[in-house]
Amino acid sequence: MTDRPWFDQETEVLLIDEYIVEMDSYKRIVEDGKITDAELVEQTERVASILRRLEEALSPEVKALATEAFGELAVLNVLQAKRLQASSVLP
């Protein structure tokens, strides 16, 4: 995922969801239809490692902006998950 735009130039829709399904880590984890504890731990460690490298590379100003963006993206993900859960017919 090198130097790809984050937004569709025509619609301004965030493209991150489309990129996720192309990522090797995603494909490998979901290929069997099960997400194990070990896979979650592995992905958590992968993300932490990337974020540590990113944190070291960013200026304080850009780090503050990235922190805000990651936080708001996390809020969006939780809200979407809660909405899906609320609309599910399963208990």
N, C-alpha and C positions, 0 to 999 in steps of 0.2 A: 504494500500500500504506500508506495512512494509518491509524494507530491501530487495527490489527487485532491480535487476540490471537495470541500465539506458540504457545499450546497449545490443543488441543481441550478444552473445559470438561468434557466427559463422560469422555473416555478419557485425557486428559493427554498425548496424542500431539503431538509437535512438528509444527506446521503449515507450517514454512518451505518444505519441499519442494513443498507444494501451491501456495504463493504464487509460487514460482520459475516454474512453467509459465505463469503469468498475466502475467509481466513482459514488457514490450515488448522489452527487450534480449534476453532469452532467445528469445522467439518469432522475432525478426528473425535472430538468429544461427543457429538450428537449422532454419529453414524450408526450406533447400535440402539439408539432410542432411549438410552439410560445415561443418567449423569451420576457418577459415583462420587463418594466423599473424596477419594484420591484425586479424581479429576478436578474437583472444586479446589482442593488444596494446591494442586499443580498450577491451575489457572491463577489463583490468588498470588502465588509466588511469582509467576510470570509477570503479572501486572505490577506487583510491588517492585520487582527488579527494573522494569521499564520506567516506572515513575521515579525511582531513585536516580536513574541515569538522566532523566528529563530534568529533575529538580536541580541537579548539579550543573546542567547546561544553561539554565534560564537566568536572566537578570532578575533582580528583585521585582521590578515592575511587571515583567512578563510572567513571572511566577505567581504574582498576586492575581493577574488576569486568568491564568490557567487554573489556579485554585478555585476561583469563582466559577469558571466554566465547568470544571469537573463536578463541583458541588451542585450546581444547577442541573447538570445532566443526570446526576445521581437522583436528585429530587424528581425529575421527569420520569426516570425509569421506575422509581418506587410508585409514583402516582399511576403510571400506566399499568403496573402489575396489580395494584390495589383495585383499579377500575375493572380489569379483566377478572380478578378474583370475585368482585362483587357481582359481576354479570354472569358468572358461571352458574350453571344449573347443578353442578356437583357440590356436595357439602364440603 
